[in-house]
């Protein structure tokens, strides 16, 4: 009897590729579509996990493309505190594909940045980067100037990068119901005041997540036709969920949807690849060894 499985490589079989090996000897999890050369500019954005990718690139001699650098007077510790060198520009976390589309549209002039500003104890906070300045800005003018600098830096990443790495993090989101724009986190959690009539929770569906990511990539490639994307899914569980489900169940649903979106876009587009960081860290095969004791933070 002939079977189409007979000629498949070892990595295709669970027993040979996984069960019969030490977890540290499992290999061939990724067959890259692209060759990244040390001189290539690689931008990284997304959820908090994306910073691990940027640091890994830098430590291995690759060109992690940073377009918004810290003032020379800041120490390394303070630069990190003020969110320099976390992502390629100072966007803060971009958890959802709709937020990526929003940032892309703002940076490329497709839409205007909303005028909304949050104030607390005489300090001013950017609703779209609420943690970017730990103690807020001293004035609205300072906030807006910083915001514009980040938009210009993000635009540079789009136009000058060879590779754009994006880590998908969440399906859950918070929307301004009056104007339709999205916040990176619920108003009131870090800064701002929550208004139940204005701030609406939305747990995004597969189709809209896919559409928003595809639209963001299309806009970027309109400006930079050779730009290639490497998608990852953050293995970091949700801190909390508004879905009504147990946070463990909500986490698995969210990550499964994001993984499916990344897989579909990678499978259908020659300029998109998927790197399996989610599988490497979250698979039961690896027994949670890459997590801190809280089973959430990645080592």
Number of C-alpha atoms within 10 A of each C-alpha: 2 6 7 6 9 7 8 10 10 12 14 11 12 10 11 13 19 17 12 11 12 11 13 8 10 17 11 9 13 11 9 11 14 14 7 14 12 14 11 16 18 26 28 27 27 27 22 19 23 24 19 14 20 24 16 12 17 13 11 9 11 18 18 25 25 22 20 21 14 16 9 8 8 13 11 13 10 12 17 13 16 18 20 23 22 24 29 28 26 26 24 22 26 28 24 26 27 23 22 22 22 21 23 22 20 19 21 18 12 12 12 11 18 11 9 9 15 17 17 12 6 9 14 23 26 23 23 23 17 25 19 21 16 12 13 21 19 12 14 17 11 12 19 16 12 17 18 14 16 21 24 18 21 26 23 19 25 24 18 18 20 21 24 22 23 27 31 29 27 25 23 20 20 19 19 16 14 10 9 11 15 21 21 19 20 19 19 11 10 13 19 18 14 13 11 9 9 13 19 17 16 14 14 17 13 15 10 14 20 19 15 18 22 16 17 20 21 14 18 23 17 13 14 16 13 14 19 22 22 22 24 27 28 27 25 21 19 18 9 11 15 13 13 8 11 11 16 14 13 20 20 14 14 21 22 14 20 26 21 14 23 25 18 14 18 19 13 10 11 12 19 23 24 24 21 18 19 16 17 16 20 19 12 10 16 15 11 16 14 15 16 11 11 7 12 15 14 17 10
